[in-house]
Each structure stands twice: as structure tokens, then as C-alpha cells.
Amino acid sequence: MREIVLDTETTGLDPNKGDRLVEIGCVELLNRIPTGATFHAYINPERDMPAEAFAVHGLSIEFLKNHKRFAEVVDDFLTFIGDEAPLVIHNASFDHGFLCAELKRINRPLILRDRL
């Protein structure tokens, strides 16, 4: 069975208050064994980086401003996770909320909760 282990980093805690994704990382598992296939992207959040968020992940806006926006990495991300593989996420509601907020922002279909 194929599964995707996924994690994100963000500018804060609430996508409804303007916080954005700044990093997505994924590892593919097949029968719970890493296949070596990965997806990783730093993302330009197009906003400032609060000190509290920087203290958590160490990603500065100076570093991130030279990376692609979410809209520019989304196709590769969605291709990697596919349509059916379960997503294994430590804090699933948090990461799922941010992913769906970013997808909604660019008018893309949302990731269904039943994949979590």
C-alpha cells in the first residue's frame, strides 16, 4: 500500500488570518517502507515572517523570497501525492487546513479529509 508522510512549516498558526505555507516535505512509503521518492519545496509566502514562526523553523523571508510561490509548486506537489494514497500527517488538522487554504486561494480542488 502506498502512503505519503507529509509535513509543513508556516508563517503562523491560522490560515484564516493570513498565515501561509513556507515549506512542504513528503516521503513516499510502500508497505510502510520508504521508497526513496520525496517531494520538497520551500515556498515564498509573499508576506513577512513573524519572529515566533522564525523561532520554530528558522526560515527567514530573505531566504524564502527567492523561492517559488505555492501556485508555482502545486502541480508537482499534487502529482507526487496522487489522488488516492493516504496522507500520514502528525498534526493532520493543522497541515490539512493550511494546504486547503492555499489550494482554495488559487481555485484548486481541496484535499479530502478522508485521505488523512
HELIX and SHEET records of a PDB file:
HELIX    1   1 PRO A   15  LYS A   17  5                                   3    
HELIX    2   2 ALA A   51  HIS A   57  1                                   7    
HELIX    3   3 ILE A   61  LEU A   64  1                                   4    
HELIX    4   4 PHE A   70  ILE A   81  1                                  12    
HELIX    5   5 ALA A   92  ARG A  105  1                                  14    
HELIX    6   6 ARG A  113  ARG A  115  5                                   3    
SHEET    1   A 4 ILE A  33  TYR A  42  0                                        
SHEET    2   A 4 LEU A  21  LEU A  30 -1                                        
SHEET    3   A 4 ARG A   2  THR A  10 -1                                        
SHEET    4   A 4 LEU A  87  VAL A  88  1                                        
END                                                                             
